[in-house]
Amino acid sequence: IEEGWYNARVSQIREGAGPHGPFLRIIFTITDGELQRYRFSGFVKPSSLKQGRFYRWITIILGEEPQNKFSTEELIGMDCLVFLSKRNARYTVIELCQKDMAPIITSPFNNTDYLSV
């Protein structure tokens, strides 16, 4: 599997708890190409802080900031781009991008700019 951006759909969200507190496991299904139908997970801490990964990912998936009352179930079936990266011998989702935006660069560690297509 090549690290990079892939078209995906949110297929499932599971709650969990770990040594650092509660988390959400967001499961994405790749929607095209050689990895079509493969599933990969991304993990976020549920937090309302706008600087957090959870808030950023929810905003990206929805295409707008979430309203005051929000259910993660609303995300199921929504499309986005995911960046797959190998971490500890497993591939995981480490970043998202809106479906109608194309990342200018290939690495999410420097992706502060996006190009609209």
N, C-alpha and C positions, 0 to 999 in steps of 0.2 A: 504494500500500500504506500502510495506516495503522499507525503505531507502536503497539504494544500487546502484550497477552498472547494467545497462541494455543495451542490443544491441538496437541501434536506427539508424534511417536514417533522414537526414535533409530533411524536406518536404516543408518548406516555410521560407522566410525571409521577415520581415516587418520593415519598417522604422518608427520611432516615435520621438516625442519630449516630454521631461518632464521638471520638475523644475531644473534639473541639466544638461540640454542640450540634444542634439540628442542621440538616442540609436537605436540599432537593436534588434529586437525580433526574435530569431532563434527558429523555431518550429521543434521539433523532433518527429518522430513517432516511437514508440517501435515496433521492428520487430519480436519478438518471446515471448513465455511464456504467462502467464496469462494476461499481460498488452498489448499483441499484438494489434496493431492498435490504442492504446491510444496515445494522443498527449500531449506533455509537452513543455514548453517554457524556454529558457534561454535568459538573457538580457546582452548585451555588449555595451560599448561606442565605436563607430567607431574611431579608433586611429591607426596610423602607428607605435606607440611606441612598440618596441619589448618586453618591460616588461609588457604590458597591456594584459588584458584578451582577447580582440578581436584578437590581433595578435597570441596569444597562441592557441586559439580555431581554428582559420583559419589554422594555421600550423598543428594542430592535425588532422583536418578533411581532409586536402589535403594530409597529409603524408609528406609534405615538406614545406619549407618556400615559401610564395607566391612570384610570379614574380612582377616586377615593375608595370605593368598594370594588374589589377585584378578586376573581377566582382564577387560580392557575389552570383550571379546567378549560378556560376560554382559549388557552394557547394550543390545545390539542387540534391537530389538523392544519395548523398555520405553517407557512413556508418561510425559509430564510436560507442564508448561506452559512455554512459552518467551516471552521478551520480545524482539520484533523491533524493531530501531532502525536508522535509516539512518546509515551511517558511510562517509565518503569515497565518496559516490555509490552505495554498495551497501548492501543490507539484510543485517544479520547478527544472530545471537543474542547478546545481551549478558548475559542473566540467565535463571535457571530457577526454577521453583516446583513443588512436588509437585502431582500431578494432583488430589488430593483437597483441596487448599488453594486458597483464592481470595485473590489479592492485594487488599488493602484500597484501595491507591492505584494510580494508573496508571503512575507512573514508578519504575523499579527503583533509581534513585539515592537514594530515600528509603524504600525498602520494608523497614523493619526489623520491621514487624508484618504478620502474616498472619491471616486469619480462616478458621477451619475451617468447611466447609459439609457 
